[in-house]
Amino acid sequence: MTIQSYKELIVWQKSIVLTKMIYHATEIFPKAEMFGLTSQIRRATVAIPSNIAEGFSRKHRREYRQFLLIAFSSAAELETQLIISRDLDFMKDDEFSKVGALLEEIRKMLHKMISTLSQGIS
């Protein structure tokens, strides 16, 4: 069975769940951070499924891989921002753990996809 749409990709589906979790988590951040850390975190999380979708839609292996690399980088950016949020007490440890576990799962999936697509590309 061939995947016809990025919406069928488990990594994309999990990224959408992560995005919803992040939006809920950042609702309680200080209002002073609305255009700072909150905005940065939301942009980074939205970038993950967005780049997965855009890469899939390109239909070329090299371009797909490049967009997955961007999604992977956005995941690293998000992880850093979440650590900062936790350290500033904007996010509770249990919420940080839940979000972090899903983010790590997504990063592993992206890494595997990137590795697979890299085979044969010089």
N, C-alpha and C positions, 0 to 999 in steps of 0.2 A: 504494500500500500504506500503510495506516494503522498506526501503532505502537500496539500493544495493551497493552504493559507497559513500565514504566520500565527493566526489565532488557534491553530491546532498544536502549536509548539508548547510543550509543558513549561518551558522556561519563560515564555511570554506570558502564559497564564499566571504563573507564580509571581512574575514581575508586576502584574496588574494587582494581585492581592497585596503585595508589598507596598505598592503605591497607595492603596487605600489605607493600609495600616499606618503609613507615614503621615498621610493627611490627618487622620484621626489623632495620632500622637502629637502632632505639631499644633493642633488646635489650642492646647493649653500652654504653649510657649508664651513668654512675656510679649505683650503688644509691641514693646520697643524693638523686638526682634523680627517683626513682620516683614520688613524689607532687608533684613540681614540674614541671620542663620536660618530662619524659617523658610524664606524664599530660596536660599541656596539648597537646602535639603530637599525641598519639593521639586526644584528643577532637576537635581541630580537623580532623584528617584523616577521622575517622569521620563528622563532620558534613557533609562534602561529598556523598558518595553518599546519605546519609540524607535530606538536604534536597531533593536532586534527586528521590528516590523519593516523598517526602511531597508535594512540589509537583505532580508528575505525577498523583498519586492524587487530588488535590483536584478535578480536572476543570474548574476555572475558570481562565481565562487570567490574570486579575489575581493570584489566589492562587498560581498556578504561577510566575509572574514573581517574586513576593515571595520564595518559597522558593529560587528560583534566585539571587536577590540575596543571600540568607543564605548559600548555598553559596559564592558568589563571595567574600563577606566572610570566610568560614572559610578559603578558599584564601589570601587575603591574610594572615590571621592565621598560618596554617601557614608561609607563606613567611618571615615575620618570625622565627618561632620556629626555623626551620631555619637562618637566617642566624646567629642567636645560638648555636645548637648548633655550627655550623661554626667560628665565632669563638672558642668555648670549647674547641675541639679534641675535641668529642664525636663529630664526624662528619668523615670524610675528604673531601677535595675531590672525588675521583672519584665517591663515593657522593652527595655533595651535588649534583654536576652532573647525575647520572642522575635523581635524584628531582626536582630543580629543572626539568629539561627536561619531564618528564611533567606536573608541576604547571603549568608555563606553558602547555602544550598544553590542559590542562583549563580553565584560566582563559580562554583564547581561545575555546574552545568555549562556555563558559558566557556569556561576553560576547556572542557572536553570538546565542545563544538568547534572552538577555535583550533584546537589541536587536530581534529579530524579534517577540517577544511584546509589546514596548512599542508597536509600531505600532498605532495606533488606540485606545490607552489614554490617557485624559487625566488 
